[in-house]
């Protein structure tokens, strides 16, 4: 697709609070945690809005934001918030800066950086780590990182937008240029913010490229070839797994395999498909499963 500079569906994380849609409860919970002791984790898989959430709070003046954190980037960012006297006297910024610090994308956190966060935490600085579930699991394997994660007192998980929030996101940016049927289809199929924005971004470009005044449902096939294929979720085994998780919230993968007498690898693959549809989600400890937002909405 040709990228149009005036496309309102930007593929980069948003910054402005007025553009942020959804996660009202999670945003409030994160704000509340900024005055509490302990480290806060913001967890989700890729594309669920972690970066946008912490960037919005930064732009609301709630803290300092460091993206793709390295030691050099951390120090250079913190120096911008030091007093003139502290800078002139060569103070270590991690020893004097007291504002909350949002660390976004720290998948390659080295032991020295983890030790720095531990020291800042012990000095009373609020640390917020934004990670994927897989990044957290990998980081926790290292002893110094584990010491940092032992200080976690609150975990906030982003599981996706509701259908109503997807509708709001599209209509707020599209300014009437998406037909109601197009909005209904997208909001009925997708919950991950990045997927919604990517699809709408391509539809908008296709509209402009072909000189149309509005995105209509007949254009969906050009940017969503997958709508012409068979749905991957909905088989008997998937339904059995979904029913079991619904009736046994917080269950582990191995327990599902044992109870349903299914191959553990098959269970893993089917759970991944259910998670892609947001019918199943992982709990805060990364080891258990519960029904996701799409399934809760359908059953309510």
C-alpha positions, 0 to 999 in steps of 0.5 A, spaced: 500 500 500 502 507 498 503 511 505 498 517 505 501 522 509 494 525 511 492 518 513 489 518 520 490 511 522 498 512 524 501 506 525 506 509 530 504 509 538 499 515 540 502 520 544 496 525 545 491 523 551 485 525 547 486 520 541 487 514 546 481 509 546 479 504 551 483 501 557 479 506 562 480 501 568 487 499 566 489 507 565 486 509 572 489 503 575 496 505 573 495 512 575 493 509 582 499 505 582 504 511 581 503 513 588 504 506 591 511 503 593 513 497 589 514 496 581 508 496 576 508 491 570 504 493 564 503 486 560 500 484 554 502 481 547 505 485 542 500 490 539 495 491 544 497 498 546 502 498 552 507 503 549 501 508 547 498 507 554 505 509 558 506 515 552 499 518 554 501 518 561 508 521 560 504 526 556 499 528 561 505 529 566 505 523 570 512 521 569 519 520 565 518 515 559 524 511 556 523 507 550 528 501 548 531 502 555 539 502 555 543 504 560 546 510 556 539 512 554 536 512 561 542 516 564 541 521 558 533 521 559 534 522 566 539 528 566 533 532 562 529 532 569 535 534 573 536 541 577 541 545 574 546 545 580 545 537 580 547 537 573 553 542 574 556 538 580 556 531 576 550 528 580 548 521 578 541 522 575 539 515 578 540 518 585 537 525 584 531 524 580 524 522 584 519 522 578 516 515 576 519 512 570 516 508 565 521 503 562 518 501 555 521 495 551 526 493 556 527 486 553 534 486 553 535 488 560 542 487 562 544 485 570 547 492 571 540 496 568 536 491 573 541 493 579 540 500 577 532 500 577 533 496 584 537 501 587 532 507 584 526 503 587 529 502 594 530 510 594 523 510 593 522 512 585 516 508 582 518 504 576 513 502 571 516 496 566 512 495 560 513 488 557 510 482 553 508 476 557 514 472 553 519 478 555 517 477 562 518 470 562 525 470 559 527 476 564 525 472 570 530 467 568 536 471 570 537 472 578 538 480 578 532 481 574 528 476 578 530 480 584 527 486 581 521 482 579 520 480 586 519 488 588 513 487 583 506 489 587 501 490 581 501 487 574 496 490 569 494 486 563 492 489 557 487 484 553 484 488 548 479 493 546 471 491 547 467 492 540 464 498 542 471 501 543 473 499 536 467 502 534 469 509 537 476 508 535 474 507 528 469 513 528 473 518 532 479 518 526 475 516 520 471 522 520 465 519 517 469 516 511 467 509 513 461 505 512 457 503 518 457 496 515 465 496 514 465 499 522 461 493 524 465 488 520 472 490 523 469 491 530 466 484 530 472 481 528 478 484 531 480 487 538 487 488 538 488 495 537 494 494 532 490 490 528 484 495 527 489 501 526 493 497 520 487 494 517 484 501 517 490 504 515 490 500 509 483 501 507 484 509 508 490 508 503 486 504 498 480 509 498 485 515 496 489 511 491 482 509 488 479 516 488 473 514 492 470 518 498 468 513 503 471 506 505 465 501 503 464 494 505 466 491 498 473 494 499 474 489 505 477 483 500 483 487 498 486 489 504 483 483 508 484 476 504 483 472 510 476 474 510 475 469 504 478 463 508 475 458 513 475 461 520 481 457 524 477 457 531 471 453 532 472 446 531 470 441 536 477 441 540 477 448 540 470 448 543 472 443 548 478 447 551 474 453 551 468 450 555 473 447 560 477 454 561 470 457 562 468 452 567 475 452 570 478 459 570 485 459 572 487 453 569 494 450 567 495 448 560 497 441 563 491 440 567 487 442 560 491 436 556 490 431 562 482 433 563 480 432 556 485 427 554 489 431 549 496 431 546 499 437 550 502 440 544 495 440 540 492 444 546 498 449 546 497 450 539 489 451 539 490 455 545 494 460 541 489 460 536 483 462 541 488 467 544 488 470 537 481 471 537 481 474 544 477 468 546 482 466 551 487 470 555 493 469 560 493 471 567 498 475 571 503 469 572 503 467 565 502 460 567 494 460 567 488 461 562 481 464 563 476 467 558 478 473 554 474 479 553 471 477 546 468 471 550 465 474 556 462 479 551 458 474 547 456 470 554 454 476 557 
